[in-house]
Amino acid sequence: MNPFIFNTVKSLQFGAGSLAQLGPRVRREIGERVMLITDPGMLRTGIVDRALAILTEAGVSAELFSEVEADPPEHVILAAAEQARAADVQGVVGLGGGSSLDVSKLVAVLALGYEELATMYGVGNATGPRLPLVLVPTTAGTGSEVTPISIVTTGTNEKMGVVSPVILPDLALLDPELTLGLPPHITAATGIDAMVHAIEAYASASANNNPVSRILATQALTLMGRSLLTAVHEGGNLAARSDMLLGSMLAGQAFANSPVAAVHALAYPLGGHFHIPHGLSNALVLPHVLRFNAVVAPGPYTELAPFVFPDLVALEGQERAAAFCDRLAELSRASGLQQNLRAMSIPEGILPRLARDAMNQTRLLVNNPRPVSEADALAIYRAAY
């Protein structure tokens, strides 16, 4: 067995109603002053008000930053960090989707003033220290609450990552009740995103692909495969919501240690140029990347298929891998997501530009089980068009 490293969050708390434990845990483990980071949409749900009341009841004052944007640009992160420094907070609580959690991770480092955001991009460049950090996800998709990764929009259409175990939180608090209000389309897109995390982690060509990540990936896919459509079409089903939130977290732990690959590399330019939500970007290219990979590396998909679609156990080899790709496309369609780039009003003439931009994602492409050239990327985009 090859040597590997597996890092994850220090503490996990999962369960319906567990948001009620946010105040006591923050008061005991961090202190009396924190910054709560979220986005304007979360303010309208009432969840932020609940969290603030829970903190106040426990004797914790919260400095609120609620200006997080999707695909957060640098200026949002820097503004939050400046506000945290001015308020002299003792820790950071992130509440919301992946963007709010990603911003929270970086603010926890930047608020101390020892590092600058520009020097943190890449793998292992954020060295800390940081403020204590608690993350509370309200979507079942990114797994950001258990990953050492934060994605930032650095220009008009380019995304870069900060990857470091320093930004793993001290506590991930997962309450499936917080996901009950997610609209069907967001449930579907974030759910497919989480499934992509598990699939790419399992198939990753990374030298750190490890048995712990693979076990987590298969369990994640079992949970989400049986519950995604129920969560989409019966949004108040707490059992399905619990499966999705736990599955998303397990997939996050998997890819945090066995990194994702070409699906994400080709999804990022779609988000950068057209502001397509990350989960939907992944869903649009997923079956086409997997079909490309399965030509030369069908093994991982053959192994994974029965965890998501148990009836595929009747097939073998390439036939099972091909059926897995097809059924994932069908799952995306049944969940109500758009099925091609045309449906997103993407002009065909920009596909070569997207392919060039995807080649910049070397951090991800090196993990793909099949090498991807610019011509390959263009062919995949054309297949997805």
Contacts in CASP RR format, 6 or more apart in sequence:
PFRMAT RR
TARGET T0000
AUTHOR 0000-0000-0000
METHOD contacts of the structure
MODEL  1
MNPFIFNTVKSLQFGAGSLAQLGPRVRREIGERVMLITDPGMLRTGIVDR
ALAILTEAGVSAELFSEVEADPPEHVILAAAEQARAADVQGVVGLGGGSS
LDVSKLVAVLALGYEELATMYGVGNATGPRLPLVLVPTTAGTGSEVTPIS
IVTTGTNEKMGVVSPVILPDLALLDPELTLGLPPHITAATGIDAMVHAIE
AYASASANNNPVSRILATQALTLMGRSLLTAVHEGGNLAARSDMLLGSML
AGQAFANSPVAAVHALAYPLGGHFHIPHGLSNALVLPHVLRFNAVVAPGP
YTELAPFVFPDLVALEGQERAAAFCDRLAELSRASGLQQNLRAMSIPEGI
LPRLARDAMNQTRLLVNNPRPVSEADALAIYRAAY
1 211 0 8 1.000
2 207 0 8 1.000
2 210 0 8 1.000
4 207 0 8 1.000
4 208 0 8 1.000
4 209 0 8 1.000
4 210 0 8 1.000
4 212 0 8 1.000
4 257 0 8 1.000
5 208 0 8 1.000
5 257 0 8 1.000
6 210 0 8 1.000
6 212 0 8 1.000
6 213 0 8 1.000
6 257 0 8 1.000
7 148 0 8 1.000
7 165 0 8 1.000
7 168 0 8 1.000
7 256 0 8 1.000
7 257 0 8 1.000
8 146 0 8 1.000
8 168 0 8 1.000
8 253 0 8 1.000
8 256 0 8 1.000
8 257 0 8 1.000
9 145 0 8 1.000
9 146 0 8 1.000
9 168 0 8 1.000
9 169 0 8 1.000
9 170 0 8 1.000
9 171 0 8 1.000
9 172 0 8 1.000
10 168 0 8 1.000
10 169 0 8 1.000
10 170 0 8 1.000
10 171 0 8 1.000
11 170 0 8 1.000
11 171 0 8 1.000
11 172 0 8 1.000
12 146 0 8 1.000
12 171 0 8 1.000
12 172 0 8 1.000
12 174 0 8 1.000
12 249 0 8 1.000
13 21 0 8 1.000
13 25 0 8 1.000
13 171 0 8 1.000
13 172 0 8 1.000
13 173 0 8 1.000
13 174 0 8 1.000
14 174 0 8 1.000
14 175 0 8 1.000
14 245 0 8 1.000
14 246 0 8 1.000
14 249 0 8 1.000
15 174 0 8 1.000
15 175 0 8 1.000
15 176 0 8 1.000
15 242 0 8 1.000
16 175 0 8 1.000
16 176 0 8 1.000
16 177 0 8 1.000
16 238 0 8 1.000
16 242 0 8 1.000
17 175 0 8 1.000
17 177 0 8 1.000
18 173 0 8 1.000
18 174 0 8 1.000
18 175 0 8 1.000
19 47 0 8 1.000
19 50 0 8 1.000
19 51 0 8 1.000
19 54 0 8 1.000
19 136 0 8 1.000
19 173 0 8 1.000
19 175 0 8 1.000
19 177 0 8 1.000
19 178 0 8 1.000
20 54 0 8 1.000
21 173 0 8 1.000
22 51 0 8 1.000
22 54 0 8 1.000
22 55 0 8 1.000
22 58 0 8 1.000
22 93 0 8 1.000
22 134 0 8 1.000
22 136 0 8 1.000
22 173 0 8 1.000
23 54 0 8 1.000
23 55 0 8 1.000
23 57 0 8 1.000
23 58 0 8 1.000
23 59 0 8 1.000
23 60 0 8 1.000
24 58 0 8 1.000
25 134 0 8 1.000
25 171 0 8 1.000
25 173 0 8 1.000
26 34 0 8 1.000
26 55 0 8 1.000
26 58 0 8 1.000
26 60 0 8 1.000
26 93 0 8 1.000
26 134 0 8 1.000
27 58 0 8 1.000
27 59 0 8 1.000
27 60 0 8 1.000
29 132 0 8 1.000
29 170 0 8 1.000
29 171 0 8 1.000
30 60 0 8 1.000
30 90 0 8 1.000
30 91 0 8 1.000
30 132 0 8 1.000
30 134 0 8 1.000
31 60 0 8 1.000
31 90 0 8 1.000
31 91 0 8 1.000
32 59 0 8 1.000
32 60 0 8 1.000
32 61 0 8 1.000
32 90 0 8 1.000
33 60 0 8 1.000
33 61 0 8 1.000
33 62 0 8 1.000
33 63 0 8 1.000
33 87 0 8 1.000
33 88 0 8 1.000
33 89 0 8 1.000
33 90 0 8 1.000
33 91 0 8 1.000
34 55 0 8 1.000
34 60 0 8 1.000
34 61 0 8 1.000
34 62 0 8 1.000
34 63 0 8 1.000
34 89 0 8 1.000
34 90 0 8 1.000
34 91 0 8 1.000
34 92 0 8 1.000
34 93 0 8 1.000
34 134 0 8 1.000
35 62 0 8 1.000
35 63 0 8 1.000
35 64 0 8 1.000
35 65 0 8 1.000
35 80 0 8 1.000
35 83 0 8 1.000
35 84 0 8 1.000
35 87 0 8 1.000
35 89 0 8 1.000
35 91 0 8 1.000
35 92 0 8 1.000
35 93 0 8 1.000
35 107 0 8 1.000
35 111 0 8 1.000
36 48 0 8 1.000
36 51 0 8 1.000
36 52 0 8 1.000
36 55 0 8 1.000
36 62 0 8 1.000
36 63 0 8 1.000
36 64 0 8 1.000
36 65 0 8 1.000
36 93 0 8 1.000
36 94 0 8 1.000
36 95 0 8 1.000
37 65 0 8 1.000
37 66 0 8 1.000
37 68 0 8 1.000
37 80 0 8 1.000
37 92 0 8 1.000
37 93 0 8 1.000
37 94 0 8 1.000
37 95 0 8 1.000
37 100 0 8 1.000
37 103 0 8 1.000
37 104 0 8 1.000
37 107 0 8 1.000
38 48 0 8 1.000
38 64 0 8 1.000
38 65 0 8 1.000
38 66 0 8 1.000
38 68 0 8 1.000
38 94 0 8 1.000
38 95 0 8 1.000
38 96 0 8 1.000
38 100 0 8 1.000
39 66 0 8 1.000
39 67 0 8 1.000
39 68 0 8 1.000
39 69 0 8 1.000
39 70 0 8 1.000
39 96 0 8 1.000
39 97 0 8 1.000
39 99 0 8 1.000
39 100 0 8 1.000
40 66 0 8 1.000
40 67 0 8 1.000
42 48 0 8 1.000
42 66 0 8 1.000
42 95 0 8 1.000
42 96 0 8 1.000
42 97 0 8 1.000
42 100 0 8 1.000
42 138 0 8 1.000
43 66 0 8 1.000
45 138 0 8 1.000
45 181 0 8 1.000
47 95 0 8 1.000
47 96 0 8 1.000
47 138 0 8 1.000
47 178 0 8 1.000
48 64 0 8 1.000
48 66 0 8 1.000
48 95 0 8 1.000
51 62 0 8 1.000
51 93 0 8 1.000
51 95 0 8 1.000
51 136 0 8 1.000
52 62 0 8 1.000
52 64 0 8 1.000
55 61 0 8 1.000
55 62 0 8 1.000
55 93 0 8 1.000
56 62 0 8 1.000
62 93 0 8 1.000
63 83 0 8 1.000
63 84 0 8 1.000
63 87 0 8 1.000
63 89 0 8 1.000
65 79 0 8 1.000
65 80 0 8 1.000
65 83 0 8 1.000
65 84 0 8 1.000
65 107 0 8 1.000
67 76 0 8 1.000
67 79 0 8 1.000
67 80 0 8 1.000
68 76 0 8 1.000
68 80 0 8 1.000
68 99 0 8 1.000
68 100 0 8 1.000
68 103 0 8 1.000
69 76 0 8 1.000
69 99 0 8 1.000
70 99 0 8 1.000
70 275 0 8 1.000
70 277 0 8 1.000
71 99 0 8 1.000
71 151 0 8 1.000
71 153 0 8 1.000
71 159 0 8 1.000
71 271 0 8 1.000
71 272 0 8 1.000
71 275 0 8 1.000
71 278 0 8 1.000
72 99 0 8 1.000
72 102 0 8 1.000
72 103 0 8 1.000
72 151 0 8 1.000
72 152 0 8 1.000
72 153 0 8 1.000
73 152 0 8 1.000
73 153 0 8 1.000
73 154 0 8 1.000
73 155 0 8 1.000
74 117 0 8 1.000
74 152 0 8 1.000
74 153 0 8 1.000
74 154 0 8 1.000
74 155 0 8 1.000
76 103 0 8 1.000
77 103 0 8 1.000
77 106 0 8 1.000
77 107 0 8 1.000
77 110 0 8 1.000
77 117 0 8 1.000
77 152 0 8 1.000
78 110 0 8 1.000
78 117 0 8 1.000
80 103 0 8 1.000
80 107 0 8 1.000
81 106 0 8 1.000
81 107 0 8 1.000
81 110 0 8 1.000
81 111 0 8 1.000
81 117 0 8 1.000
84 92 0 8 1.000
84 107 0 8 1.000
84 110 0 8 1.000
84 111 0 8 1.000
84 131 0 8 1.000
85 111 0 8 1.000
85 113 0 8 1.000
89 111 0 8 1.000
89 131 0 8 1.000
90 131 0 8 1.000
90 132 0 8 1.000
91 108 0 8 1.000
91 111 0 8 1.000
91 131 0 8 1.000
91 132 0 8 1.000
91 133 0 8 1.000
91 134 0 8 1.000
92 104 0 8 1.000
92 107 0 8 1.000
92 108 0 8 1.000
92 111 0 8 1.000
92 131 0 8 1.000
92 132 0 8 1.000
92 133 0 8 1.000
92 134 0 8 1.000
93 104 0 8 1.000
93 133 0 8 1.000
93 134 0 8 1.000
93 135 0 8 1.000
93 136 0 8 1.000
94 100 0 8 1.000
94 101 0 8 1.000
94 103 0 8 1.000
94 104 0 8 1.000
94 133 0 8 1.000
94 134 0 8 1.000
94 135 0 8 1.000
94 136 0 8 1.000
95 136 0 8 1.000
95 138 0 8 1.000
96 136 0 8 1.000
96 137 0 8 1.000
96 138 0 8 1.000
96 139 0 8 1.000
97 137 0 8 1.000
97 138 0 8 1.000
97 139 0 8 1.000
97 142 0 8 1.000
97 144 0 8 1.000
98 137 0 8 1.000
98 139 0 8 1.000
98 141 0 8 1.000
98 142 0 8 1.000
98 143 0 8 1.000
98 144 0 8 1.000
101 135 0 8 1.000
101 137 0 8 1.000
101 142 0 8 1.000
101 144 0 8 1.000
101 145 0 8 1.000
102 142 0 8 1.000
102 144 0 8 1.000
102 149 0 8 1.000
102 150 0 8 1.000
102 151 0 8 1.000
102 152 0 8 1.000
103 150 0 8 1.000
104 133 0 8 1.000
104 135 0 8 1.000
105 133 0 8 1.000
105 135 0 8 1.000
105 144 0 8 1.000
105 150 0 8 1.000
105 162 0 8 1.000
105 167 0 8 1.000
105 169 0 8 1.000
106 117 0 8 1.000
106 120 0 8 1.000
106 150 0 8 1.000
106 152 0 8 1.000
106 162 0 8 1.000
106 167 0 8 1.000
107 131 0 8 1.000
108 130 0 8 1.000
108 131 0 8 1.000
108 132 0 8 1.000
108 133 0 8 1.000
108 167 0 8 1.000
109 115 0 8 1.000
109 120 0 8 1.000
109 126 0 8 1.000
109 128 0 8 1.000
109 129 0 8 1.000
109 130 0 8 1.000
109 131 0 8 1.000
109 166 0 8 1.000
109 167 0 8 1.000
110 116 0 8 1.000
110 117 0 8 1.000
111 130 0 8 1.000
111 131 0 8 1.000
112 128 0 8 1.000
112 129 0 8 1.000
112 130 0 8 1.000
112 131 0 8 1.000
114 128 0 8 1.000
114 129 0 8 1.000
115 126 0 8 1.000
115 127 0 8 1.000
115 128 0 8 1.000
117 152 0 8 1.000
119 125 0 8 1.000
120 126 0 8 1.000
120 162 0 8 1.000
120 164 0 8 1.000
121 152 0 8 1.000
121 154 0 8 1.000
121 160 0 8 1.000
121 161 0 8 1.000
121 162 0 8 1.000
122 160 0 8 1.000
122 161 0 8 1.000
122 162 0 8 1.000
122 163 0 8 1.000
122 363 0 8 1.000
123 163 0 8 1.000
123 164 0 8 1.000
123 363 0 8 1.000
124 163 0 8 1.000
124 164 0 8 1.000
124 166 0 8 1.000
125 162 0 8 1.000
125 164 0 8 1.000
126 162 0 8 1.000
126 164 0 8 1.000
126 166 0 8 1.000
126 167 0 8 1.000
127 164 0 8 1.000
127 166 0 8 1.000
128 166 0 8 1.000
129 166 0 8 1.000
130 166 0 8 1.000
130 167 0 8 1.000
132 170 0 8 1.000
133 167 0 8 1.000
133 169 0 8 1.000
133 170 0 8 1.000
133 171 0 8 1.000
134 169 0 8 1.000
134 170 0 8 1.000
134 171 0 8 1.000
134 172 0 8 1.000
134 173 0 8 1.000
135 144 0 8 1.000
135 145 0 8 1.000
135 169 0 8 1.000
135 171 0 8 1.000
135 172 0 8 1.000
135 173 0 8 1.000
136 145 0 8 1.000
136 172 0 8 1.000
136 173 0 8 1.000
136 174 0 8 1.000
136 175 0 8 1.000
136 178 0 8 1.000
137 143 0 8 1.000
137 144 0 8 1.000
137 145 0 8 1.000
137 172 0 8 1.000
137 174 0 8 1.000
137 178 0 8 1.000
137 245 0 8 1.000
137 248 0 8 1.000
137 249 0 8 1.000
138 178 0 8 1.000
138 179 0 8 1.000
138 182 0 8 1.000
139 179 0 8 1.000
139 182 0 8 1.000
139 186 0 8 1.000
139 190 0 8 1.000
139 248 0 8 1.000
140 176 0 8 1.000
140 179 0 8 1.000
140 182 0 8 1.000
140 187 0 8 1.000
140 190 0 8 1.000
140 191 0 8 1.000
140 194 0 8 1.000
140 231 0 8 1.000
140 241 0 8 1.000
140 244 0 8 1.000
140 245 0 8 1.000
140 247 0 8 1.000
140 248 0 8 1.000
141 190 0 8 1.000
141 191 0 8 1.000
141 193 0 8 1.000
141 194 0 8 1.000
141 197 0 8 1.000
141 244 0 8 1.000
141 248 0 8 1.000
141 251 0 8 1.000
141 279 0 8 1.000
142 190 0 8 1.000
142 193 0 8 1.000
142 194 0 8 1.000
142 248 0 8 1.000
142 252 0 8 1.000
142 278 0 8 1.000
143 194 0 8 1.000
143 197 0 8 1.000
143 248 0 8 1.000
143 249 0 8 1.000
143 251 0 8 1.000
143 252 0 8 1.000
144 150 0 8 1.000
145 169 0 8 1.000
145 172 0 8 1.000
145 174 0 8 1.000
145 249 0 8 1.000
146 168 0 8 1.000
146 169 0 8 1.000
146 172 0 8 1.000
146 249 0 8 1.000
146 252 0 8 1.000
146 253 0 8 1.000
146 256 0 8 1.000
147 168 0 8 1.000
147 252 0 8 1.000
147 253 0 8 1.000
147 255 0 8 1.000
147 256 0 8 1.000
148 163 0 8 1.000
148 164 0 8 1.000
148 165 0 8 1.000
148 166 0 8 1.000
148 167 0 8 1.000
148 168 0 8 1.000
148 256 0 8 1.000
149 161 0 8 1.000
149 162 0 8 1.000
149 163 0 8 1.000
149 167 0 8 1.000
149 256 0 8 1.000
150 161 0 8 1.000
150 162 0 8 1.000
150 167 0 8 1.000
151 159 0 8 1.000
151 160 0 8 1.000
151 161 0 8 1.000
152 159 0 8 1.000
152 160 0 8 1.000
152 161 0 8 1.000
152 162 0 8 1.000
153 159 0 8 1.000
153 272 0 8 1.000
154 160 0 8 1.000
157 269 0 8 1.000
157 271 0 8 1.000
157 272 0 8 1.000
157 273 0 8 1.000
157 357 0 8 1.000
158 272 0 8 1.000
158 357 0 8 1.000
158 360 0 8 1.000
159 268 0 8 1.000
159 271 0 8 1.000
159 272 0 8 1.000
161 363 0 8 1.000
163 363 0 8 1.000
168 256 0 8 1.000
172 249 0 8 1.000
174 245 0 8 1.000
174 246 0 8 1.000
174 249 0 8 1.000
176 238 0 8 1.000
176 241 0 8 1.000
176 242 0 8 1.000
176 244 0 8 1.000
176 245 0 8 1.000
176 246 0 8 1.000
177 238 0 8 1.000
177 241 0 8 1.000
179 187 0 8 1.000
179 241 0 8 1.000
179 244 0 8 1.000
179 245 0 8 1.000
180 235 0 8 1.000
180 236 0 8 1.000
180 238 0 8 1.000
180 241 0 8 1.000
181 235 0 8 1.000
181 236 0 8 1.000
182 190 0 8 1.000
182 235 0 8 1.000
184 232 0 8 1.000
184 233 0 8 1.000
184 235 0 8 1.000
184 335 0 8 1.000
184 336 0 8 1.000
185 336 0 8 1.000
185 337 0 8 1.000
186 277 0 8 1.000
187 231 0 8 1.000
187 232 0 8 1.000
187 235 0 8 1.000
187 244 0 8 1.000
187 335 0 8 1.000
188 228 0 8 1.000
188 232 0 8 1.000
188 283 0 8 1.000
188 332 0 8 1.000
188 335 0 8 1.000
188 336 0 8 1.000
188 337 0 8 1.000
189 277 0 8 1.000
189 279 0 8 1.000
189 280 0 8 1.000
189 283 0 8 1.000
189 337 0 8 1.000
190 248 0 8 1.000
190 279 0 8 1.000
191 224 0 8 1.000
191 228 0 8 1.000
191 231 0 8 1.000
191 244 0 8 1.000
191 248 0 8 1.000
191 279 0 8 1.000
192 228 0 8 1.000
192 279 0 8 1.000
192 280 0 8 1.000
192 282 0 8 1.000
192 283 0 8 1.000
192 286 0 8 1.000
192 331 0 8 1.000
192 332 0 8 1.000
192 335 0 8 1.000
192 337 0 8 1.000
193 278 0 8 1.000
193 279 0 8 1.000
193 282 0 8 1.000
193 283 0 8 1.000
194 220 0 8 1.000
194 224 0 8 1.000
194 244 0 8 1.000
194 247 0 8 1.000
194 248 0 8 1.000
194 251 0 8 1.000
194 252 0 8 1.000
195 220 0 8 1.000
195 221 0 8 1.000
195 224 0 8 1.000
195 225 0 8 1.000
195 228 0 8 1.000
195 251 0 8 1.000
195 308 0 8 1.000
195 328 0 8 1.000
196 260 0 8 1.000
196 263 0 8 1.000
196 264 0 8 1.000
196 279 0 8 1.000
196 282 0 8 1.000
196 283 0 8 1.000
196 286 0 8 1.000
197 220 0 8 1.000
197 248 0 8 1.000
197 251 0 8 1.000
197 252 0 8 1.000
197 254 0 8 1.000
197 255 0 8 1.000
197 260 0 8 1.000
198 216 0 8 1.000
198 217 0 8 1.000
198 218 0 8 1.000
198 220 0 8 1.000
198 221 0 8 1.000
198 224 0 8 1.000
198 247 0 8 1.000
198 250 0 8 1.000
198 251 0 8 1.000
198 252 0 8 1.000
198 254 0 8 1.000
198 255 0 8 1.000
199 217 0 8 1.000
199 221 0 8 1.000
199 263 0 8 1.000
199 286 0 8 1.000
199 290 0 8 1.000
199 300 0 8 1.000
199 301 0 8 1.000
199 304 0 8 1.000
200 255 0 8 1.000
200 259 0 8 1.000
200 260 0 8 1.000
200 261 0 8 1.000
200 263 0 8 1.000
200 264 0 8 1.000
200 367 0 8 1.000
201 209 0 8 1.000
201 213 0 8 1.000
201 214 0 8 1.000
201 216 0 8 1.000
201 217 0 8 1.000
201 251 0 8 1.000
201 252 0 8 1.000
201 254 0 8 1.000
201 255 0 8 1.000
201 257 0 8 1.000
201 258 0 8 1.000
201 259 0 8 1.000
201 260 0 8 1.000
202 213 0 8 1.000
202 214 0 8 1.000
202 217 0 8 1.000
202 218 0 8 1.000
202 254 0 8 1.000
202 258 0 8 1.000
202 300 0 8 1.000
202 303 0 8 1.000
202 304 0 8 1.000
203 261 0 8 1.000
203 293 0 8 1.000
203 297 0 8 1.000
203 300 0 8 1.000
203 301 0 8 1.000
203 304 0 8 1.000
203 369 0 8 1.000
204 213 0 8 1.000
204 255 0 8 1.000
204 258 0 8 1.000
204 259 0 8 1.000
204 260 0 8 1.000
204 261 0 8 1.000
204 367 0 8 1.000
204 369 0 8 1.000
205 261 0 8 1.000
205 366 0 8 1.000
205 367 0 8 1.000
205 368 0 8 1.000
205 369 0 8 1.000
206 258 0 8 1.000
206 259 0 8 1.000
206 366 0 8 1.000
206 367 0 8 1.000
208 257 0 8 1.000
208 258 0 8 1.000
208 259 0 8 1.000
209 258 0 8 1.000
210 257 0 8 1.000
210 258 0 8 1.000
212 257 0 8 1.000
213 253 0 8 1.000
213 254 0 8 1.000
213 255 0 8 1.000
213 257 0 8 1.000
213 258 0 8 1.000
214 254 0 8 1.000
214 258 0 8 1.000
216 250 0 8 1.000
216 251 0 8 1.000
216 252 0 8 1.000
216 253 0 8 1.000
216 254 0 8 1.000
217 250 0 8 1.000
217 251 0 8 1.000
217 254 0 8 1.000
217 255 0 8 1.000
217 258 0 8 1.000
217 304 0 8 1.000
218 304 0 8 1.000
218 307 0 8 1.000
219 247 0 8 1.000
219 250 0 8 1.000
220 247 0 8 1.000
220 248 0 8 1.000
220 250 0 8 1.000
220 251 0 8 1.000
220 252 0 8 1.000
220 254 0 8 1.000
221 251 0 8 1.000
221 304 0 8 1.000
221 307 0 8 1.000
221 308 0 8 1.000
222 307 0 8 1.000
222 308 0 8 1.000
223 243 0 8 1.000
223 244 0 8 1.000
223 246 0 8 1.000
223 247 0 8 1.000
223 250 0 8 1.000
224 243 0 8 1.000
224 244 0 8 1.000
224 247 0 8 1.000
224 248 0 8 1.000
224 251 0 8 1.000
224 308 0 8 1.000
225 307 0 8 1.000
225 308 0 8 1.000
225 309 0 8 1.000
225 331 0 8 1.000
226 243 0 8 1.000
227 239 0 8 1.000
227 240 0 8 1.000
227 243 0 8 1.000
227 244 0 8 1.000
228 244 0 8 1.000
228 331 0 8 1.000
228 335 0 8 1.000
229 331 0 8 1.000
229 334 0 8 1.000
229 335 0 8 1.000
230 237 0 8 1.000
230 240 0 8 1.000
231 237 0 8 1.000
231 240 0 8 1.000
231 241 0 8 1.000
231 243 0 8 1.000
231 244 0 8 1.000
232 335 0 8 1.000
232 336 0 8 1.000
234 240 0 8 1.000
235 241 0 8 1.000
259 363 0 8 1.000
259 364 0 8 1.000
259 367 0 8 1.000
260 364 0 8 1.000
260 367 0 8 1.000
261 364 0 8 1.000
261 365 0 8 1.000
261 367 0 8 1.000
261 368 0 8 1.000
261 369 0 8 1.000
262 289 0 8 1.000
262 292 0 8 1.000
262 293 0 8 1.000
262 364 0 8 1.000
262 365 0 8 1.000
262 368 0 8 1.000
262 370 0 8 1.000
262 372 0 8 1.000
262 377 0 8 1.000
262 380 0 8 1.000
263 282 0 8 1.000
263 285 0 8 1.000
263 286 0 8 1.000
263 289 0 8 1.000
263 290 0 8 1.000
264 282 0 8 1.000
264 361 0 8 1.000
264 364 0 8 1.000
265 358 0 8 1.000
265 361 0 8 1.000
265 364 0 8 1.000
265 365 0 8 1.000
265 368 0 8 1.000
265 372 0 8 1.000
265 377 0 8 1.000
266 285 0 8 1.000
266 289 0 8 1.000
266 354 0 8 1.000
266 358 0 8 1.000
266 377 0 8 1.000
266 380 0 8 1.000
266 381 0 8 1.000
267 278 0 8 1.000
267 279 0 8 1.000
267 281 0 8 1.000
267 282 0 8 1.000
267 284 0 8 1.000
267 285 0 8 1.000
268 281 0 8 1.000
268 357 0 8 1.000
268 358 0 8 1.000
268 361 0 8 1.000
269 353 0 8 1.000
269 354 0 8 1.000
269 357 0 8 1.000
269 358 0 8 1.000
270 276 0 8 1.000
270 281 0 8 1.000
270 284 0 8 1.000
270 285 0 8 1.000
270 341 0 8 1.000
270 344 0 8 1.000
270 346 0 8 1.000
270 354 0 8 1.000
271 277 0 8 1.000
271 278 0 8 1.000
271 281 0 8 1.000
273 350 0 8 1.000
273 353 0 8 1.000
273 354 0 8 1.000
273 357 0 8 1.000
274 344 0 8 1.000
274 345 0 8 1.000
274 346 0 8 1.000
276 284 0 8 1.000
276 344 0 8 1.000
280 337 0 8 1.000
280 338 0 8 1.000
283 332 0 8 1.000
283 337 0 8 1.000
284 337 0 8 1.000
284 338 0 8 1.000
284 339 0 8 1.000
284 340 0 8 1.000
284 341 0 8 1.000
284 344 0 8 1.000
284 384 0 8 1.000
285 380 0 8 1.000
285 381 0 8 1.000
285 384 0 8 1.000
286 328 0 8 1.000
286 329 0 8 1.000
286 332 0 8 1.000
287 325 0 8 1.000
287 326 0 8 1.000
287 328 0 8 1.000
287 329 0 8 1.000
287 332 0 8 1.000
288 380 0 8 1.000
288 383 0 8 1.000
288 384 0 8 1.000
289 380 0 8 1.000
290 301 0 8 1.000
290 324 0 8 1.000
290 325 0 8 1.000
290 328 0 8 1.000
291 322 0 8 1.000
291 325 0 8 1.000
291 383 0 8 1.000
292 370 0 8 1.000
292 372 0 8 1.000
292 376 0 8 1.000
292 379 0 8 1.000
292 380 0 8 1.000
293 301 0 8 1.000
293 368 0 8 1.000
293 369 0 8 1.000
293 370 0 8 1.000
294 301 0 8 1.000
294 318 0 8 1.000
294 321 0 8 1.000
294 322 0 8 1.000
294 325 0 8 1.000
295 370 0 8 1.000
296 369 0 8 1.000
296 370 0 8 1.000
297 369 0 8 1.000
297 370 0 8 1.000
298 317 0 8 1.000
298 318 0 8 1.000
298 320 0 8 1.000
298 321 0 8 1.000
299 317 0 8 1.000
299 321 0 8 1.000
300 369 0 8 1.000
301 320 0 8 1.000
301 321 0 8 1.000
301 324 0 8 1.000
301 325 0 8 1.000
302 316 0 8 1.000
302 317 0 8 1.000
302 318 0 8 1.000
302 320 0 8 1.000
302 321 0 8 1.000
302 324 0 8 1.000
304 324 0 8 1.000
305 312 0 8 1.000
305 313 0 8 1.000
305 315 0 8 1.000
305 320 0 8 1.000
305 321 0 8 1.000
305 323 0 8 1.000
305 324 0 8 1.000
305 327 0 8 1.000
306 312 0 8 1.000
306 313 0 8 1.000
308 324 0 8 1.000
308 327 0 8 1.000
308 328 0 8 1.000
308 331 0 8 1.000
309 323 0 8 1.000
309 324 0 8 1.000
309 327 0 8 1.000
312 320 0 8 1.000
312 323 0 8 1.000
312 324 0 8 1.000
312 327 0 8 1.000
315 323 0 8 1.000
329 339 0 8 1.000
332 339 0 8 1.000
333 339 0 8 1.000
338 344 0 8 1.000
340 384 0 8 1.000
340 385 0 8 1.000
341 351 0 8 1.000
341 381 0 8 1.000
341 384 0 8 1.000
341 385 0 8 1.000
342 348 0 8 1.000
342 385 0 8 1.000
346 385 0 8 1.000
348 385 0 8 1.000
351 378 0 8 1.000
351 381 0 8 1.000
351 382 0 8 1.000
351 385 0 8 1.000
352 378 0 8 1.000
354 377 0 8 1.000
354 381 0 8 1.000
355 374 0 8 1.000
355 375 0 8 1.000
355 377 0 8 1.000
355 378 0 8 1.000
355 381 0 8 1.000
356 374 0 8 1.000
358 365 0 8 1.000
358 372 0 8 1.000
358 374 0 8 1.000
358 377 0 8 1.000
359 365 0 8 1.000
359 374 0 8 1.000
359 377 0 8 1.000
365 372 0 8 1.000
372 380 0 8 1.000
END
